[in-house]
């Protein structure tokens, strides 16, 4: 009588080592930046985290500049551009700004790093800028003004992202009595916001964004074209029509 040899069972679960890819490397870099800051997310630190030799990373990422570009793309892909396909330019900018702030506030150490980092020629982030720029021009903004509109909003958004990530009591003047104006407005704001449940960071962001959009709408309406869209999104009302109404 013969007995069949026992069949080896296939081990369940994931392999011990991750399969290297540019995205895995970029995601690991972003996580290390969040945990240890920019200085703690070099190629050696990433290789150690992934359990590989640093030289292995260079088969997928050309170097530090490419690594930073990949991290930027990871953050930027969370910034919504879909609203520009269906909303008036100003309403779409509002949604874009909200998503932009949240994307960077989720990774505060990246703000200082990416705010001054030139775009990589092959960066996917350029596709985000393209969607916003094309929508503004399509709505009637002059090409020579569209990018300045984007950058002006970015300057405000990145500062607001830092504020969102900061200690909400960072401006507390404390018990001192020689700054009565400052102390008074701080206490008044705290009392007012406590009644609404809105955070100081959100309150300031809403004021700033609303003010910027009001200013941009006014500038748009004052354009030589009168704020008339070159091509409107189907079913959308242009900002010029909203103001005129």
Secondary structure, DSSP 8 states (H G I E B T S, - for coil): ------------S--SS----HHHHHHHHHHHHHHH-GGG-SHHHHHHHHTS-HHHHTTT--SHHHHHHHHHHHHHTTS--GGGGTS-HHHHHHHHHHHHHHHHHTTTHHHHHHHT----TT-THHHHHHHHHHHHHHHT--HHHHHHHHHHHHHHHHHHHHHHHS-TTTT--TT-SS-HHHHHHHHHHHHHHHHHT--HHHHHHHHHHHHHHHHHHHHHHTSTT-S--SS--TT---HHHHHH-
